[in-house]
Amino acid sequence: MTKKILIVEDEKKIARILSLELEHEGYEVEAVENGKEALKRVKEGEWNLILLDVMLPEMSGFEVLRRVRLEDEKTPIILVTARNSVYDKVNGLDHGANDYITKPFEMEELLARVRSALRVSELKMKLNSTNSLKIIDDLEVDDVARSVFRANLPIELTRREFDLLVFMMDHSNQVLSRDQLLNAVWGFDYVGETNVVDVYMGYLRKKIDHGFSHPLIHTVRGVGFMIKGKKNEYQSKA
């Protein structure tokens, strides 16, 4: 399957050169010029890798990186920066970048870093595919099969309900604010009713907790929501 790469670069000449070189290597490429457009395309599509320039109009690459990582911890991101300072490199890595390269760079080095990041990402995906079953007490959720069972009874969820449940299980025993849940499940640019999180939490409670002796989904008044049980574990399907 052809790998898809998103280039976020405001210098059109550089973006064009990168696009041509990556396409020549067999990648499917799309380029955008600013941070806001980058966030929009990340939300709309699935990418195997993102090349992200640090110096962008409207929103810095660091801010784009921070916002992407609120929802997506898996897609490899390589920062492209003109600033060869230790602080910028450390800042980028601390915000979740997988790698960085400093302008001006040799194209062969960039292509090597892209190949390396993709290899590491594929390895992680293979490891995760054998560890896709999340368990909290008698609730079992399979990320890959997108199935949900409680006490061995199947539960049908909509896509949004499933994504909300998975995000909460990935952060079990943590209090999650409405803003965190909104950003992670509905996206950065969501425009709609502000109580949508509460509405969907009600849907989940009816499907997950109704009829069971102990609830798993809890409201922390004035703060947000959390999912917790008497025990939490992640179990491999292997």
Sine and cosine of phi, psi and omega as CSV:
sin_phi,cos_phi,sin_psi,cos_psi,sin_omega,cos_omega
0.00,0.00,0.72,-0.70,-0.02,-1.00
-0.91,0.41,0.75,-0.67,0.02,-1.00
-0.98,0.20,0.67,-0.74,-0.02,-1.00
-0.97,-0.24,0.79,-0.62,-0.03,-1.00
-0.85,-0.53,0.75,-0.66,0.08,-1.00
-0.98,-0.22,0.84,-0.55,0.06,-1.00
-0.98,-0.19,0.80,-0.60,0.05,-1.00
-0.90,-0.43,0.98,-0.19,-0.13,-0.99
-0.46,-0.89,0.83,-0.56,-0.06,-1.00
-1.00,0.09,-0.27,0.96,0.06,-1.00
-1.00,0.08,0.95,-0.32,-0.14,-0.99
-0.86,0.51,-0.60,0.80,-0.02,-1.00
-0.90,0.43,-0.70,0.71,0.01,-1.00
-0.91,0.41,-0.68,0.73,0.01,-1.00
-0.87,0.50,-0.64,0.77,0.00,-1.00
-0.92,0.40,-0.70,0.72,0.01,-1.00
-0.89,0.45,-0.71,0.70,0.03,-1.00
-0.87,0.49,-0.70,0.72,0.00,-1.00
-0.86,0.50,-0.73,0.68,-0.02,-1.00
-0.89,0.45,-0.70,0.71,-0.03,-1.00
-0.91,0.42,-0.68,0.73,-0.02,-1.00
-0.94,0.35,-0.63,0.78,0.06,-1.00
-0.90,0.45,-0.61,0.79,0.04,-1.00
-0.89,0.46,-0.51,0.86,0.03,-1.00
-0.99,0.15,-0.05,1.00,0.07,-1.00
0.99,-0.16,0.14,0.99,0.02,-1.00
-1.00,0.03,0.45,-0.89,0.17,-0.99
-1.00,-0.03,0.81,-0.59,-0.20,-0.98
-0.80,-0.60,0.61,-0.79,0.17,-0.99
-0.69,-0.72,0.62,-0.78,-0.02,-1.00
-0.85,-0.53,0.66,-0.75,0.10,-0.99
-0.79,-0.62,0.33,-0.94,-0.19,-0.98
-0.97,-0.26,-0.20,0.98,-0.04,-1.00
-0.55,-0.83,0.21,-0.98,-0.10,-1.00
-0.91,0.42,-0.64,0.77,-0.02,-1.00
-0.90,0.43,-0.65,0.76,0.03,-1.00
-0.92,0.38,-0.57,0.82,0.03,-1.00
-0.88,0.47,-0.72,0.69,0.01,-1.00
-0.88,0.47,-0.63,0.78,0.02,-1.00
-0.88,0.47,-0.71,0.71,-0.03,-1.00
-0.95,0.31,-0.56,0.83,0.08,-1.00
-0.89,0.46,-0.64,0.77,0.01,-1.00
-0.92,0.38,-0.62,0.78,-0.12,-0.99
-0.99,0.16,-0.51,0.86,-0.13,-0.99
-0.80,-0.60,0.10,-1.00,0.08,-1.00
-0.94,-0.34,0.78,-0.63,-0.09,-1.00
-0.84,-0.54,0.60,-0.80,0.06,-1.00
-1.00,0.08,-0.38,0.93,0.01,-1.00
-0.28,-0.96,0.53,-0.85,0.04,-1.00
-0.83,-0.56,0.81,-0.59,0.14,-0.99
-0.99,-0.13,0.91,-0.42,-0.19,-0.98
-0.85,-0.53,0.91,-0.41,0.08,-1.00
-0.96,0.29,0.59,-0.81,-0.03,-1.00
-0.98,0.19,-0.69,0.72,-0.05,-1.00
-1.00,0.02,0.99,-0.14,-0.04,-1.00
-0.81,-0.59,0.48,-0.88,0.10,-0.99
-0.96,0.30,0.48,-0.88,0.09,-1.00
0.96,0.26,-0.67,0.75,-0.05,-1.00
-0.44,-0.90,0.78,-0.63,-0.06,-1.00
-0.93,0.36,0.35,-0.94,0.06,-1.00
-0.88,0.47,-0.55,0.83,0.04,-1.00
-0.89,0.46,-0.65,0.76,0.01,-1.00
-0.94,0.35,-0.64,0.77,0.08,-1.00
-0.86,0.51,-0.73,0.68,0.02,-1.00
-0.85,0.53,-0.72,0.70,-0.02,-1.00
-0.87,0.49,-0.70,0.72,-0.05,-1.00
-0.94,0.33,-0.63,0.78,0.04,-1.00
-0.89,0.46,-0.67,0.74,-0.06,-1.00
-0.94,0.34,-0.29,0.96,0.10,-0.99
-0.89,0.45,-0.51,0.86,-0.06,-1.00
-0.92,-0.38,-0.53,0.85,-0.13,-0.99
-0.80,-0.60,0.95,-0.31,0.00,-1.00
-0.99,-0.15,-0.05,1.00,-0.18,-0.98
-0.97,-0.22,-0.65,0.76,-0.09,-1.00
-0.88,0.47,0.83,-0.55,0.01,-1.00
-0.91,0.42,0.69,-0.72,0.01,-1.00
-0.81,-0.59,0.83,-0.56,0.07,-1.00
-0.95,-0.31,0.86,-0.52,0.03,-1.00
-0.99,0.16,0.68,-0.74,0.09,-1.00
-0.91,-0.42,0.90,-0.45,-0.11,-0.99
-0.74,-0.67,0.54,-0.84,0.07,-1.00
-1.00,-0.02,-0.12,0.99,-0.06,-1.00
-0.98,-0.20,0.92,-0.40,-0.08,-1.00
-1.00,-0.07,0.83,0.56,0.00,-1.00
-0.93,-0.36,0.54,-0.84,0.01,-1.00
-0.87,0.49,-0.64,0.77,-0.03,-1.00
-0.85,0.52,-0.73,0.68,-0.02,-1.00
-0.89,0.45,-0.64,0.77,0.00,-1.00
-0.91,0.41,-0.74,0.68,0.01,-1.00
-0.89,0.45,-0.66,0.75,0.01,-1.00
-0.86,0.51,-0.70,0.72,0.00,-1.00
-0.90,0.43,-0.71,0.70,0.01,-1.00
-0.91,0.41,-0.62,0.79,0.02,-1.00
-0.91,0.41,-0.48,0.88,0.01,-1.00
-1.00,0.06,0.01,1.00,0.13,-0.99
0.93,-0.37,0.13,0.99,0.07,-1.00
-0.93,0.37,0.56,-0.83,0.03,-1.00
-1.00,0.07,-0.45,0.89,-0.05,-1.00
-0.28,-0.96,0.13,-0.99,0.06,-1.00
-0.52,-0.85,0.41,-0.91,0.10,-1.00
-0.61,-0.79,0.62,-0.78,-0.11,-0.99
-0.98,-0.22,0.73,-0.69,0.12,-0.99
-0.96,0.28,0.58,-0.82,-0.15,0.99
-0.97,0.22,0.53,-0.85,-0.04,-1.00
-0.76,-0.65,0.37,-0.93,0.10,-1.00
-0.99,0.15,0.71,-0.71,-0.05,-1.00
-0.86,0.51,-0.60,0.80,-0.01,-1.00
-0.89,0.45,-0.58,0.82,0.03,-1.00
-0.92,0.39,-0.69,0.72,0.01,-1.00
-0.87,0.49,-0.72,0.70,0.00,-1.00
-0.89,0.46,-0.59,0.81,0.03,-1.00
-0.91,0.41,-0.65,0.76,0.02,-1.00
-0.92,0.40,-0.61,0.79,0.06,-1.00
-0.89,0.46,-0.74,0.67,0.01,-1.00
-0.87,0.49,-0.66,0.75,0.00,-1.00
-0.90,0.43,-0.72,0.70,-0.01,-1.00
-0.89,0.46,-0.63,0.78,0.02,-1.00
-0.93,0.38,-0.62,0.78,0.04,-1.00
-0.89,0.45,-0.72,0.70,0.01,-1.00
-0.89,0.46,-0.67,0.74,0.01,-1.00
-0.88,0.47,-0.68,0.74,0.01,-1.00
-0.90,0.43,-0.64,0.77,0.03,-1.00
-0.89,0.45,-0.69,0.72,0.02,-1.00
-0.89,0.45,-0.63,0.78,0.01,-1.00
-0.90,0.44,-0.63,0.77,0.03,-1.00
-0.91,0.42,-0.65,0.76,0.03,-1.00
-0.92,0.40,-0.66,0.75,-0.02,-1.00
-0.93,0.37,-0.52,0.86,-0.04,-1.00
-0.92,0.39,-0.36,0.93,0.06,-1.00
-1.00,-0.06,0.07,1.00,-0.02,-1.00
-0.68,-0.73,0.76,0.65,-0.15,-0.99
-1.00,-0.10,-0.10,0.99,-0.08,-1.00
-1.00,-0.04,0.89,-0.46,0.03,-1.00
-0.98,-0.21,0.72,-0.69,-0.06,-1.00
-0.76,-0.65,0.79,-0.62,0.19,-0.98
-0.77,-0.64,0.93,-0.36,-0.11,-0.99
0.80,0.59,-0.87,-0.49,-0.02,-1.00
-0.99,-0.15,0.22,0.98,0.06,-1.00
-0.99,-0.12,0.81,-0.59,0.01,-1.00
-0.83,-0.56,0.79,-0.61,0.01,-1.00
-0.79,-0.61,0.80,-0.60,0.03,-1.00
-0.96,-0.28,0.92,-0.40,-0.02,-1.00
-0.86,0.51,-0.68,0.73,-0.09,-1.00
-0.97,0.26,-0.75,0.66,0.00,-1.00
-0.98,0.21,-0.24,0.97,-0.05,-1.00
0.81,0.59,0.74,0.67,0.01,-1.00
-0.89,-0.45,0.48,-0.87,-0.01,-1.00
-0.72,-0.69,0.76,-0.66,0.06,-1.00
-0.72,-0.69,0.62,-0.79,0.20,-0.98
-0.76,-0.65,0.79,-0.61,-0.10,-1.00
0.79,0.61,0.64,0.77,0.01,-1.00
0.93,0.37,0.17,0.99,0.06,-1.00
-0.99,-0.15,0.79,-0.62,-0.01,-1.00
-0.93,0.36,0.62,-0.79,0.02,-1.00
-0.82,-0.57,0.81,-0.59,0.01,-1.00
-1.00,-0.01,0.82,-0.57,0.03,-1.00
-0.84,-0.55,0.50,-0.87,0.16,-0.99
-0.96,0.29,0.19,-0.98,-0.01,-1.00
-0.86,0.51,-0.69,0.72,-0.04,-1.00
-0.92,0.39,-0.65,0.76,0.03,-1.00
-0.89,0.45,-0.66,0.75,0.00,-1.00
-0.90,0.44,-0.73,0.69,0.00,-1.00
-0.88,0.48,-0.63,0.78,0.02,-1.00
-0.91,0.42,-0.70,0.72,0.01,-1.00
-0.90,0.44,-0.70,0.72,-0.01,-1.00
-0.89,0.46,-0.68,0.73,0.01,-1.00
-0.88,0.48,-0.66,0.75,0.02,-1.00
-0.92,0.40,-0.63,0.78,0.01,-1.00
-0.94,0.35,-0.57,0.82,0.07,-1.00
-0.91,0.41,-0.33,0.95,0.01,-1.00
-0.82,-0.57,0.65,0.76,-0.03,-1.00
-0.87,0.49,0.52,-0.85,-0.04,-1.00
0.92,0.40,0.24,0.97,0.08,-1.00
-0.90,-0.44,0.67,-0.74,0.08,-1.00
-0.98,0.19,0.83,-0.55,-0.04,-1.00
-0.93,-0.36,0.80,-0.60,0.01,-1.00
-0.96,0.28,0.29,-0.96,0.05,-1.00
-0.88,0.47,-0.61,0.79,0.02,-1.00
-0.90,0.44,-0.66,0.75,0.04,-1.00
-0.87,0.48,-0.71,0.70,-0.02,-1.00
-0.92,0.38,-0.63,0.78,0.00,-1.00
-0.90,0.44,-0.72,0.69,0.00,-1.00
-0.90,0.44,-0.67,0.74,-0.09,-1.00
-0.96,0.29,-0.61,0.80,-0.14,-0.99
-0.98,-0.22,-0.61,0.79,-0.03,-1.00
-0.99,-0.16,-0.37,0.93,0.06,-1.00
0.96,-0.27,0.26,-0.97,-0.11,-0.99
-0.93,0.37,-0.54,0.84,-0.13,-0.99
-0.97,-0.24,0.40,0.91,-0.02,-1.00
-0.88,0.48,0.74,-0.68,0.08,-1.00
-0.79,-0.61,0.90,-0.44,-0.03,-1.00
0.08,-1.00,-0.31,-0.95,-0.02,-1.00
-0.89,0.45,0.71,-0.70,-0.05,-1.00
-0.96,0.29,-0.29,0.96,-0.01,-1.00
-1.00,-0.09,0.30,0.95,-0.06,-1.00
-0.88,0.48,-0.58,0.82,0.02,-1.00
-0.89,0.45,-0.70,0.71,0.01,-1.00
-0.89,0.45,-0.64,0.77,0.01,-1.00
-0.88,0.47,-0.75,0.66,-0.03,-1.00
-0.94,0.33,-0.50,0.87,0.08,-1.00
-0.90,0.43,-0.58,0.81,0.08,-1.00
-0.90,0.44,-0.67,0.74,0.05,-1.00
-0.86,0.51,-0.73,0.68,-0.03,-1.00
-0.89,0.46,-0.67,0.75,-0.02,-1.00
-0.87,0.49,-0.67,0.74,0.00,-1.00
-0.89,0.46,-0.59,0.81,-0.06,-1.00
-1.00,0.05,-0.56,0.83,-0.10,-1.00
-1.00,-0.04,-0.67,0.75,-0.15,-0.99
-0.97,-0.24,-0.42,0.91,-0.09,-1.00
-0.87,0.49,0.79,-0.61,0.05,-1.00
1.00,0.00,-0.01,1.00,0.02,-1.00
-0.95,-0.32,0.48,-0.88,-0.14,-0.99
-0.93,0.36,-0.50,0.86,0.00,-1.00
-0.76,-0.65,0.76,-0.65,0.00,-1.00
-0.97,0.25,0.50,-0.87,0.07,-1.00
-0.97,-0.23,-0.49,0.87,-0.02,-1.00
-1.00,-0.09,0.80,-0.60,-0.09,-1.00
-0.80,-0.60,0.57,-0.82,0.12,-0.99
-0.99,-0.12,0.77,-0.64,0.11,-0.99
-0.97,-0.25,0.97,-0.23,-0.17,-0.98
-0.81,0.59,0.78,-0.63,0.03,-1.00
0.99,0.17,-0.05,1.00,-0.04,-1.00
-0.84,-0.54,-0.86,0.51,-0.04,-1.00
0.21,-0.98,-0.68,-0.73,-0.09,-1.00
-0.70,-0.71,0.34,-0.94,0.09,-1.00
-0.47,-0.88,0.38,-0.92,0.11,-0.99
-0.88,-0.47,0.76,-0.64,0.00,-1.00
-0.42,-0.91,0.46,-0.89,0.04,-1.00
-0.73,-0.68,-0.17,-0.99,0.03,-1.00
-0.96,0.28,-0.44,0.90,0.08,-1.00
-0.54,-0.84,0.52,-0.86,0.01,-1.00
-0.78,-0.63,0.72,-0.70,0.07,-1.00
-0.40,-0.92,0.38,-0.93,0.10,-0.99
-0.92,-0.40,0.78,-0.63,-0.12,-0.99
-0.88,-0.47,0.72,-0.69,0.04,-1.00
-0.97,0.24,0.59,-0.81,0.05,-1.00
-0.99,0.14,-0.24,0.97,-0.06,-1.00
-0.94,0.34,0.00,0.00,0.00,0.00
